[in-house]
Amino acid sequence: MKACVLRSYGSQVNLTDVTAPVPGADEVLVRVRATSVNPYDWHHLLGEPRVARLMPGMGLRTPKIGILGCDMAGRVVSTGENVTEFRPGDDVFALLEHGGYAEYVSVPERLLARMPGNMAYEQAAAVPMAAATALLGLRDVGRVASGQRVLVNGASGGVGTFAVQIVRALGASVDAVCRGANAELVRSLGADEIIDYAKEDFTRRGRRYDLLLDVAGSRSVRACRRVLSPRGTLVLVGGPTGRWLQPAGHVMGSLALAPLVSQRIALADIVSCPAKKELLTALAALMEEGKVTPVISRTYAFDDIDEAVRYQLQGHVPGKVVVSI
């Protein structure tokens, strides 16, 4: 099978012929039909921020991950002897640690969810990392309630476009911070008011919110607190990128202030979240109800996956970048 094997840190993504995996007793072999590009993937590709190489999952000099790709949608080919929920022919999607940039992947049954019945593979593949992060940050960490006011900073990217829709689905109102060029897109997703960050500092508008979902990480915690109600919540998703420390420095520095302020400051950490399958199942229900729809900027063929990653690396991509396999 063809797969994107990561043998060294760098910006080049190459397809290589490798042996197809064999599912273990608790695993499901899936023929991957689509995947998508996430910052999580290219952080592993580049080995950045460099400080992250000290963590067990990356590797100091050479990467520990073999095949890139955390998003996957496809069809079940075979199952291990202990698998009870799925059978060959089922359409599934999953948020993986790695392995999605391949024609086949073996997935633990505990990570697999059934695809929304009204979605194509390319649409389903746009969901796992970005939409699960948004739902985790808003529903579970942010505890959004009906009637609350929410601000999404970084509303036109992968996480942001899902977040705007999820806020509305949870019964809250939402304002959005994004580029002016993406204002109409974000408004069409349900945002009440659009703030163009190039023209206006969203932290100095005088408006208060119950929750700020900070995807972009473009402002300090001190500035962000100005837009929160006295008992409001700041949920961190990301931050500015950098070769050595960011966005880890921004996130850790922000969390260090949490015990010292009246507002809640918390992190939406989807990577270590044990409830990935439940999140995807909940998202599938929202999509089948027509309340959430993936926004796809571009779709690439598998042979052009290097171009897809380079496009995502340019930044300011509205919605998701998807790869058909």
C-alpha positions as CSV (number, residue, x, y, z in Angstrom):
1,M,0.0,0.0,0.0
2,K,1.0,3.7,-0.3
3,A,1.6,5.7,2.8
4,C,3.3,8.9,4.0
5,V,6.2,7.5,6.1
6,L,8.0,10.0,8.3
7,R,11.6,9.0,8.5
8,S,13.2,12.4,9.3
9,Y,11.9,15.9,10.3
10,G,11.4,18.2,7.3
11,S,8.8,19.9,5.1
12,Q,8.7,17.2,2.4
13,V,5.9,14.7,2.4
14,N,6.6,11.6,0.3
15,L,4.5,8.5,-0.6
16,T,6.2,5.2,0.0
17,D,5.2,1.6,-0.7
18,V,4.8,-0.3,2.6
19,T,3.2,-3.5,3.8
20,A,-0.4,-3.2,4.7
21,P,-1.2,-3.6,8.4
22,V,-2.8,-6.7,10.0
23,P,-5.5,-5.9,12.6
24,G,-5.0,-7.1,16.1
25,A,-7.7,-8.8,18.2
26,D,-9.2,-5.5,19.2
27,E,-8.6,-3.6,16.0
28,V,-10.4,-2.9,12.7
29,L,-8.7,-2.8,9.3
30,V,-10.0,0.2,7.4
31,R,-9.6,1.1,3.7
32,V,-9.0,4.8,4.0
33,R,-10.9,6.9,1.5
34,A,-10.1,10.4,2.8
35,T,-8.0,12.2,5.3
36,S,-7.3,15.9,6.1
37,V,-4.4,18.1,7.0
38,N,-4.1,19.5,10.6
39,P,-1.5,21.6,12.5
40,Y,-1.0,18.4,14.6
41,D,0.3,16.6,11.5
42,W,2.7,19.3,10.3
43,H,4.0,19.9,13.9
44,H,5.1,16.2,13.8
45,L,6.3,16.6,10.2
46,L,8.6,19.6,11.1
47,G,9.4,18.5,14.6
48,E,8.3,21.9,15.9
49,P,8.2,23.5,18.3
50,R,11.6,22.0,19.1
51,V,10.7,21.8,22.8
52,A,8.1,19.2,21.9
53,R,10.8,16.8,20.8
54,L,11.6,16.2,24.5
55,M,8.1,14.6,24.9
56,P,7.8,10.8,24.7
57,G,5.7,10.8,21.5
58,M,8.0,12.7,19.1
59,G,11.7,11.8,19.4
60,L,14.7,14.1,19.9
61,R,16.6,13.6,16.6
62,T,14.3,11.4,14.5
63,P,10.5,11.1,14.6
64,K,8.9,8.2,16.5
65,I,5.7,8.4,14.5
66,G,5.9,6.2,11.4
67,I,3.0,7.2,9.2
68,L,1.5,10.7,9.5
69,G,-2.2,11.6,9.6
70,C,-4.7,11.8,12.5
71,D,-8.0,12.2,10.6
72,M,-9.5,9.2,8.7
73,A,-12.7,8.2,7.0
74,G,-13.1,4.9,5.2
75,R,-14.7,1.5,5.0
76,V,-14.1,-1.5,7.2
77,V,-12.3,-4.4,5.4
78,S,-11.9,-6.9,8.3
79,T,-12.0,-7.0,12.1
80,G,-10.1,-8.7,14.9
81,E,-11.6,-11.6,16.8
82,N,-12.6,-9.4,19.8
83,V,-14.4,-6.7,17.7
84,T,-18.2,-6.7,18.2
85,E,-19.4,-3.3,17.0
86,F,-18.2,-3.2,13.4
87,R,-18.2,-5.5,10.4
88,P,-16.8,-5.4,6.8
89,G,-18.6,-2.8,4.7
90,D,-19.3,-0.3,7.5
91,D,-18.4,3.3,6.8
92,V,-16.4,4.7,9.7
93,F,-14.3,7.7,10.8
94,A,-11.8,8.2,13.6
95,L,-9.4,10.6,15.3
96,L,-6.0,8.7,15.4
97,E,-2.7,9.3,17.0
98,H,-1.2,8.7,13.5
99,G,-1.6,6.5,10.5
100,G,-4.3,8.3,8.5
101,Y,-2.0,9.2,5.5
102,A,-2.2,5.7,4.1
103,E,-4.4,3.4,2.0
104,Y,-5.1,1.1,4.9
105,V,-4.9,1.6,8.7
106,S,-5.6,-0.7,11.7
107,V,-7.7,1.2,14.2
108,P,-8.6,0.2,17.8
109,E,-12.3,-0.4,18.0
110,R,-12.5,2.1,21.0
111,L,-11.6,5.0,18.6
112,L,-13.9,4.2,15.7
113,A,-17.3,5.8,15.1
114,R,-19.9,5.3,12.4
115,M,-19.8,8.0,9.7
116,P,-22.8,10.4,9.5
117,G,-25.2,8.9,7.0
118,N,-25.5,12.1,5.0
119,M,-21.7,12.7,4.6
120,A,-19.2,11.7,1.9
121,Y,-15.8,10.4,2.9
122,E,-14.2,13.7,2.2
123,Q,-16.6,15.5,4.4
124,A,-16.3,13.0,7.2
125,A,-12.5,13.1,7.1
126,A,-12.6,16.9,7.7
127,V,-14.3,16.3,11.1
128,P,-12.3,14.4,13.7
129,M,-9.4,16.6,15.0
130,A,-11.0,20.0,14.3
131,A,-14.6,19.4,15.2
132,A,-13.8,17.2,18.2
133,T,-11.5,19.9,19.5
134,A,-14.3,22.5,19.1
135,L,-16.9,20.3,20.8
136,L,-14.6,19.4,23.7
137,G,-13.7,23.1,24.2
138,L,-17.2,24.4,24.1
139,R,-19.4,21.7,25.6
140,D,-17.1,19.8,28.0
141,V,-14.4,22.3,29.0
142,G,-16.3,25.6,28.4
143,R,-19.6,24.3,29.7
144,V,-21.6,26.4,27.2
145,A,-25.3,26.8,28.2
146,S,-28.3,27.9,26.2
147,G,-28.6,31.7,26.2
148,Q,-24.9,32.4,26.9
149,R,-22.7,34.7,24.8
150,V,-19.6,33.2,23.2
151,L,-16.7,34.7,21.3
152,V,-14.6,32.6,19.0
153,N,-11.1,34.0,18.2
154,G,-9.9,32.3,15.0
155,A,-13.3,31.5,13.6
156,S,-12.5,30.9,10.0
157,G,-10.0,28.0,10.3
158,G,-10.7,24.3,10.8
159,V,-11.6,24.4,14.5
160,G,-13.2,27.8,14.3
161,T,-15.7,27.0,11.5
162,F,-16.9,24.0,13.5
163,A,-17.0,26.0,16.7
164,V,-19.3,28.7,15.4
165,Q,-21.8,26.1,14.3
166,I,-21.6,24.1,17.5
167,V,-22.2,27.2,19.7
168,R,-25.4,27.8,17.8
169,A,-26.4,24.1,18.1
170,L,-25.9,24.3,21.9
171,G,-28.3,27.2,22.0
172,A,-25.9,30.1,22.7
173,S,-25.1,33.2,20.6
174,V,-21.7,33.6,19.0
175,D,-19.5,36.5,17.7
176,A,-16.4,35.8,15.7
177,V,-12.9,37.1,15.2
178,C,-11.4,36.4,11.8
179,R,-9.9,38.0,8.6
180,G,-12.1,40.4,6.8
181,A,-11.9,38.2,3.7
182,N,-13.6,35.4,5.5
183,A,-16.3,37.4,7.1
184,E,-19.2,36.3,4.9
185,L,-18.2,32.6,5.3
186,V,-18.2,32.9,9.1
187,R,-21.5,34.9,9.1
188,S,-23.1,32.2,6.9
189,L,-22.2,29.6,9.6
190,G,-24.2,31.5,12.3
191,A,-22.0,34.2,13.7
192,D,-24.0,37.3,14.8
193,E,-21.1,39.8,14.6
194,I,-17.8,39.6,12.8
195,I,-14.7,41.3,14.1
196,D,-11.9,41.9,11.6
197,Y,-8.7,41.5,13.6
198,A,-6.8,43.6,11.1
199,K,-9.0,46.6,11.8
200,E,-10.0,46.2,15.4
201,D,-8.7,44.8,18.7
202,F,-11.4,42.5,19.9
203,T,-10.2,42.8,23.5
204,R,-10.9,46.6,23.6
205,R,-14.5,46.7,22.3
206,G,-16.1,46.8,25.8
207,R,-18.3,43.8,25.1
208,R,-18.3,40.9,27.7
209,Y,-18.8,37.2,27.0
210,D,-19.5,34.1,29.1
211,L,-16.9,32.2,27.1
212,L,-14.0,33.0,24.8
213,L,-12.8,30.0,22.7
214,D,-9.3,31.1,21.8
215,V,-8.2,29.2,18.7
216,A,-5.7,31.8,17.4
217,G,-3.9,32.6,20.6
218,S,-3.2,36.1,19.2
219,R,-3.7,38.0,22.4
220,S,-2.3,37.6,26.0
221,V,-4.5,36.3,28.8
222,R,-4.4,39.7,30.4
223,A,-6.0,41.2,27.2
224,C,-8.5,38.3,26.8
225,R,-9.8,38.7,30.3
226,R,-11.1,42.1,29.3
227,V,-13.8,40.5,27.1
228,L,-14.9,38.0,29.8
229,S,-17.6,38.4,32.4
230,P,-16.4,38.3,36.0
231,R,-17.0,34.6,36.1
232,G,-16.4,33.9,32.4
233,T,-14.3,31.2,31.0
234,L,-11.3,31.3,28.6
235,V,-10.7,28.0,26.8
236,L,-7.3,27.7,25.1
237,V,-7.0,25.7,21.9
238,G,-3.8,27.0,20.2
239,G,-1.4,29.8,20.0
240,P,1.1,31.5,17.7
241,T,3.5,29.1,16.0
242,G,7.2,29.1,16.4
243,R,10.3,26.9,15.8
244,W,11.4,26.5,19.4
245,L,8.7,27.1,22.0
246,Q,5.3,28.3,20.6
247,P,2.5,27.5,20.8
248,A,3.4,25.5,23.9
249,G,4.8,28.6,25.7
250,H,1.7,30.6,25.2
251,V,-0.5,27.8,26.5
252,M,1.6,26.9,29.5
253,G,2.1,30.6,30.4
254,S,-1.7,31.1,30.2
255,L,-2.5,28.1,32.4
256,A,0.0,29.3,35.0
257,L,-2.2,32.3,35.6
258,A,-5.4,30.3,36.2
259,P,-5.1,30.1,40.0
260,L,-4.5,33.8,40.2
261,V,-7.6,35.2,38.5
262,S,-11.4,35.1,39.0
263,Q,-12.2,33.8,35.6
264,R,-11.7,30.2,34.6
265,I,-8.7,29.4,32.3
266,A,-8.7,25.9,30.8
267,L,-7.2,23.9,27.9
268,A,-9.1,21.9,25.3
269,D,-6.6,19.0,25.0
270,I,-8.1,16.7,22.4
271,V,-4.9,14.7,22.0
272,S,-5.0,13.2,25.6
273,C,-8.8,13.2,25.7
274,P,-10.1,9.6,26.4
275,A,-13.6,10.4,25.0
276,K,-12.7,10.7,21.3
277,K,-15.3,8.2,20.1
278,E,-18.1,9.8,22.2
279,L,-17.2,13.2,20.7
280,L,-17.3,11.8,17.2
281,T,-20.6,10.1,17.8
282,A,-22.1,13.3,19.1
283,L,-20.8,15.2,16.1
284,A,-22.2,12.6,13.7
285,A,-25.6,13.2,15.3
286,L,-25.3,17.0,14.9
287,M,-24.3,16.6,11.2
288,E,-27.2,14.2,10.5
289,E,-29.5,16.8,12.0
290,G,-28.1,19.4,9.6
291,K,-26.8,21.5,12.5
292,V,-23.1,21.2,11.6
293,T,-21.5,21.0,8.2
294,P,-17.8,20.8,7.4
295,V,-16.2,23.7,5.5
296,I,-13.7,22.4,3.0
297,S,-11.3,24.9,1.4
298,R,-9.6,22.5,-1.1
299,T,-9.6,18.8,-1.9
300,Y,-6.4,17.1,-3.2
301,A,-5.6,13.7,-4.6
302,F,-3.4,11.4,-2.5
303,D,-0.5,11.7,-5.0
304,D,-0.7,15.5,-4.3
305,I,-0.6,15.3,-0.5
306,D,2.7,17.2,-0.4
307,E,1.0,20.1,-2.1
308,A,-2.0,19.9,0.3
309,V,0.4,20.1,3.3
310,R,2.2,23.0,1.8
311,Y,-1.0,24.9,1.2
312,Q,-2.1,24.3,4.8
313,L,1.4,25.5,6.0
314,Q,0.8,28.9,4.3
315,G,-1.7,29.7,7.0
316,H,-5.0,31.6,6.9
317,V,-6.8,28.7,5.2
318,P,-10.5,28.9,5.6
319,G,-12.0,25.7,6.8
320,K,-10.3,22.4,6.1
321,V,-7.9,20.9,3.6
322,V,-8.9,17.3,2.6
323,V,-7.1,14.6,0.7
324,S,-8.9,11.8,-1.2
325,I,-7.3,8.4,-1.1
